[in-house]
């Protein structure tokens, strides 16, 4: 077991990515690859240990013409998004720390995208099985209501949230979202992007 002391223990995941060929096929572009820190304190057997975990999220998005969807905004916004999130597997004081596993679907969806806010009425409507980094996993399909950031307009949203798969010392999660009216075209795109995720696990 790692040494328990006064200094925080630090764990960092390796970032995942989606290759350009898959982006070209689906019409998505790289938006940002950034780290996300989470701090926790564990207690067990009279001992405490602070832990700092560095997750990585690679976000990709696609421009949507919202005017064609009947939304009262006559402009194009990057309203379809796909994110590959990685978090390290951590064991401290005989406890397993997995921030992704502890999150609700709503929390996970809001963590990995910044296009929508005020997400509510999240309902699981379907599921599928896809392969992420060579491992089969269940992808839940959800519908929700959310507001476009900065626009004050409510929109029906479809989300795809994959259960975490192990890749080396990390866990990899895929999350995708887009206006529900685009489901017939964007659902296969999100599946293709999930299955193209690369990670040096």
C-alpha positions as CSV (number, residue, x, y, z in Angstrom):
1,X,0.0,0.0,0.0
2,X,1.3,3.5,-0.8
3,X,2.8,5.4,2.1
4,X,0.3,7.4,4.2
5,X,1.6,10.8,5.2
6,X,0.9,14.5,5.5
7,X,1.6,15.2,1.8
8,X,-1.2,14.6,-0.7
9,X,-0.8,11.6,-2.9
10,X,-1.1,12.5,-6.6
11,X,-2.4,10.3,-9.4
12,X,-2.7,11.4,-13.0
13,X,-4.4,9.7,-16.0
14,X,-3.1,9.6,-19.5
15,X,-5.3,11.6,-21.9
16,X,-7.4,9.8,-24.6
17,X,-8.0,11.1,-28.0
18,X,-10.0,10.5,-31.2
19,X,-8.0,10.3,-34.5
20,X,-8.4,12.8,-37.2
21,X,-9.8,10.2,-39.6
22,X,-12.8,9.6,-37.4
23,X,-13.4,13.3,-37.0
24,X,-13.3,13.8,-40.7
25,X,-15.9,11.1,-41.2
26,X,-18.3,12.5,-38.7
27,X,-17.8,16.2,-39.2
28,X,-16.4,16.9,-35.7
29,X,-13.4,19.0,-34.8
30,X,-11.1,19.1,-31.7
31,X,-12.3,21.7,-29.3
32,X,-10.0,21.2,-26.2
33,X,-7.9,18.7,-24.4
34,X,-7.6,19.7,-20.7
35,X,-6.9,18.4,-17.3
36,X,-9.5,18.4,-14.5
37,X,-8.4,18.1,-10.9
38,X,-10.4,16.4,-8.1
39,X,-9.3,16.5,-4.4
40,X,-10.6,14.0,-1.8
41,X,-9.7,13.1,1.8
42,X,-9.9,9.4,2.8
43,X,-10.2,8.2,6.4
44,X,-9.7,4.6,7.6
45,X,-8.3,3.0,10.7
46,X,-7.6,6.3,12.3
47,X,-5.5,7.4,9.3
48,X,-6.3,10.1,6.8
49,X,-4.8,10.7,3.4
50,X,-5.4,13.6,1.0
51,X,-5.5,12.6,-2.7
52,X,-5.2,14.8,-5.8
53,X,-6.4,13.1,-9.0
54,X,-5.8,14.6,-12.4
55,X,-8.3,13.5,-15.0
56,X,-8.1,14.4,-18.7
57,X,-10.9,15.2,-21.0
58,X,-10.6,15.5,-24.8
59,X,-13.6,17.4,-26.2
60,X,-14.7,17.4,-29.8
61,X,-17.7,19.3,-31.3
62,X,-19.7,20.0,-34.4
63,X,-21.4,23.1,-35.7
64,X,-25.2,22.9,-35.9
65,X,-27.6,25.2,-37.7
66,X,-30.1,25.7,-35.0
67,X,-32.5,27.8,-37.2
68,X,-33.3,24.6,-39.1
69,X,-34.4,22.9,-35.9
70,X,-37.1,25.4,-35.1
71,X,-35.1,27.0,-32.3
72,X,-35.6,30.8,-32.1
73,X,-31.9,31.3,-32.8
74,X,-30.9,32.0,-36.4
75,X,-27.3,31.1,-36.2
76,X,-24.9,28.2,-36.2
77,X,-23.5,27.0,-32.8
78,X,-21.2,24.1,-31.8
79,X,-24.1,22.3,-30.2
80,X,-23.1,18.7,-30.8
81,X,-20.3,17.4,-28.6
82,X,-18.3,14.2,-27.9
83,X,-15.9,13.9,-25.0
84,X,-13.4,11.2,-24.1
85,X,-12.7,11.3,-20.3
86,X,-9.9,9.4,-18.5
87,X,-9.4,9.0,-14.8
88,X,-6.7,7.0,-13.0
89,X,-7.6,3.9,-10.9
90,X,-6.6,4.7,-7.3
91,X,-6.4,2.6,-4.2
92,X,-5.8,4.4,-0.9
93,X,-6.2,3.0,2.6
94,X,-7.7,-0.1,1.2
95,X,-10.4,1.9,-0.6
96,X,-10.9,2.2,-4.3
97,X,-11.3,5.8,-5.5
98,X,-13.1,6.2,-8.8
99,X,-14.7,9.7,-9.1
100,X,-16.3,8.7,-12.4
101,X,-18.1,5.7,-10.8
102,X,-19.4,7.9,-8.0
103,X,-21.0,10.4,-10.3
104,X,-24.6,10.4,-11.4
105,X,-25.4,10.5,-15.1
106,X,-26.4,14.2,-14.8
107,X,-23.1,15.1,-13.0
108,X,-21.0,13.3,-15.5
109,X,-22.8,14.8,-18.5
110,X,-22.4,18.3,-17.0
111,X,-18.8,17.8,-16.1
112,X,-17.7,17.0,-19.7
113,X,-19.5,19.6,-21.7
114,X,-20.0,23.3,-21.5
115,X,-22.6,23.9,-24.3
116,X,-25.6,23.3,-22.1
117,X,-26.6,24.2,-18.5
118,X,-29.5,23.6,-16.2
119,X,-29.9,20.0,-17.4
120,X,-33.1,18.4,-15.9
121,X,-35.6,15.7,-16.5
122,X,-32.8,13.3,-17.5
123,X,-34.4,10.0,-18.5
124,X,-32.8,6.8,-19.7
125,X,-34.5,5.7,-22.9
126,X,-32.3,3.1,-24.5
127,X,-28.9,1.5,-24.4
128,X,-26.4,0.0,-26.8
129,X,-23.1,-2.0,-26.6
130,X,-20.0,-0.6,-28.2
131,X,-16.3,-1.3,-28.0
132,X,-14.0,1.4,-26.5
133,X,-10.3,0.8,-26.5
134,X,-11.0,-2.8,-27.4
135,X,-13.3,-3.4,-24.4
136,X,-17.1,-3.9,-24.8
137,X,-19.2,-1.6,-22.6
138,X,-22.8,-0.5,-22.2
139,X,-23.7,3.0,-23.5
140,X,-26.9,4.5,-22.0
141,X,-29.0,6.8,-24.1
142,X,-30.7,9.6,-22.2
143,X,-33.1,12.4,-23.1
144,X,-33.1,15.7,-21.1
145,X,-34.1,19.3,-21.2
146,X,-31.3,21.9,-21.1
147,X,-30.5,25.5,-21.9
148,X,-28.0,26.6,-24.5
149,X,-25.2,28.5,-22.7
150,X,-25.5,32.2,-23.2
151,X,-28.7,31.9,-25.3
152,X,-31.4,31.4,-22.7
153,X,-33.1,28.9,-25.0
154,X,-34.3,25.5,-23.8
155,X,-33.7,22.6,-26.1
156,X,-34.4,18.8,-26.0
157,X,-31.1,17.0,-25.7
158,X,-30.0,13.4,-26.3
159,X,-27.0,12.1,-24.4
160,X,-24.9,9.0,-24.8
161,X,-23.0,8.0,-21.7
162,X,-20.7,5.0,-21.8
163,X,-19.8,3.0,-18.7
164,X,-16.1,3.2,-17.9
165,X,-13.7,0.6,-19.4
166,X,-10.3,-0.2,-18.0
167,X,-7.3,0.7,-20.1
168,X,-4.0,0.1,-18.3
169,X,-4.0,2.0,-15.1
170,X,-6.8,4.3,-16.2
171,X,-10.6,4.2,-16.8
172,X,-12.0,5.6,-20.0
173,X,-15.5,7.1,-20.4
174,X,-17.2,8.4,-23.5
175,X,-20.0,11.1,-23.4
176,X,-21.8,12.5,-26.3
177,X,-24.7,15.0,-26.7
178,X,-26.7,16.8,-29.4
179,X,-30.2,18.3,-30.0
180,X,-32.6,15.4,-30.1
181,X,-34.0,16.4,-33.5
182,X,-30.6,15.3,-34.9
183,X,-30.7,11.8,-33.4
184,X,-31.0,9.9,-36.7
185,X,-27.8,11.4,-38.0
186,X,-25.7,12.1,-34.8
187,X,-26.4,8.8,-33.0
188,X,-24.2,6.7,-35.4
189,X,-21.6,9.5,-35.4
190,X,-21.3,9.3,-31.6
191,X,-21.0,5.5,-31.7
192,X,-18.3,5.8,-34.4
193,X,-16.4,8.4,-32.3
194,X,-16.6,6.2,-29.1
195,X,-15.3,3.2,-31.0
196,X,-12.4,5.3,-32.4
197,X,-11.2,6.5,-29.0
198,X,-7.4,5.9,-28.5
199,X,-5.6,5.6,-25.2
200,X,-2.1,4.4,-24.3
201,X,-3.2,2.2,-21.5
